[in-house]
Amino acid sequence: MEKLTIRDIARMAGVSTTAVSFVLNGRAGVSEATRQRVQAIINETGFTPNIHTRRLNLKRSFTVHVVLRQYDFSLFNLFAMDVLTGIFRESKSLGYSVIFTSVENEAECSELMDAIHGKEADGVIFIQVFHEKVVQLLQAEQFPFLCVDCHVPRDGTVPLLEVDYYDAAYRAVRYLAQKGHRDIGFLISDRHAQFHRQTDAGFDDALRDSCVPCRPQWLQRVIHNIPQPATNAMEKMLSGPSRPTAVFCASDTYAANAIRYVTKLGLRAPEDISFIGLDDLVISEYTRPAITTMGVDKVRMGRLAMETLYRMMNGQPFEPIQLMSTTLIERDSVRTIPGGT
């Protein structure tokens, strides 16, 4: 069967080829009824436009660059991998390709800007990495970009999509308090200052609203430039004369390592110490006990990132700051203390 063209779709829908092009590229300029009629024919026929023709006609590359830290190219960062899955799925549905890059030195920054100046990219998504110089260059050229889970100002000057970490920490600690826990510790991330401020504030406010005292001995920062950082922080937390009955961990990996450490000490989770994590990484299902956590729909986050960038690339309105909510996922790592509120 001969491959369909935009002209064929236009003839079948009774519209101009320009109208079909507008529908394919998500642009305004056609009525909703026309858009639905054209889209129905596209779906029915399985029509996909020739990418090279689209590039020539629209002067676009139909490519987005995703910027990661270098170690995130491995499976080490499970959070980033799930976000990437969402970006891939949405970009495919929108007819875009994805290229990975990093901006950890001047040469890599120059390569990215060369790709942009050479029309080899239509937009950029930064995941958990922020390079101020590159962002300033992109802003100066009014080039579409979006930061995902990055340490950037929350004043709307930099387009941002991130998790509502304050709310996640607040609800996690309130959950522990509602389970009867009044001795609550916190494994704090040193990932970046903004994340630290948000989770700290959520933790503190939840303690206050639950009438639970704050014990500085049980607030331990996980420092990543030392061996076994979460284990080291947990060791410090348990070095005093008393121990918490529950610990909020700023990531599921912290929770998994903390559980492993207390088990080696002969303590039981959750009977002796309960744990709640943040992220809902795949490992949280397979630890023993399985980790109760504040789950983030990371694949949806990736799809939303690509959808937002697509709107930016097509001059459509978008929200400059978007916060992803979390969902409490109850598993087996938190026990109820009898008599708790």
Secondary structure, DSSP 4 states (H G I P E B T S, - for coil): -PPP-HHHHHHHHTS-HHHHHHHHTT-SSS-HHHHHHHHHHHHHHT----HHHHHHHHT---EEEEE--GGGGSSS-HHHHHHHHHHHHHHHHHT-EEEEE--SSHHHHHHHHHHHHTT--SEEEEES---HHHHHHHHHTT--EEEES----SSSSS-EEEE-HHHHHHHHHHHHHHTT--SEEEEEE-S-HHHHHHHHHHHHHHHHHTT----GGGEEEE-TTSSSHHHHHHHHHTSSSS--SEEEESSHHHHHHHHHHHHHTT--TTTT-EEEEEE--GGGGTSSSPPEEEE--HHHHHHHHHHHHHHHHTT----SEEEE--EEE--SS-PPPTT--
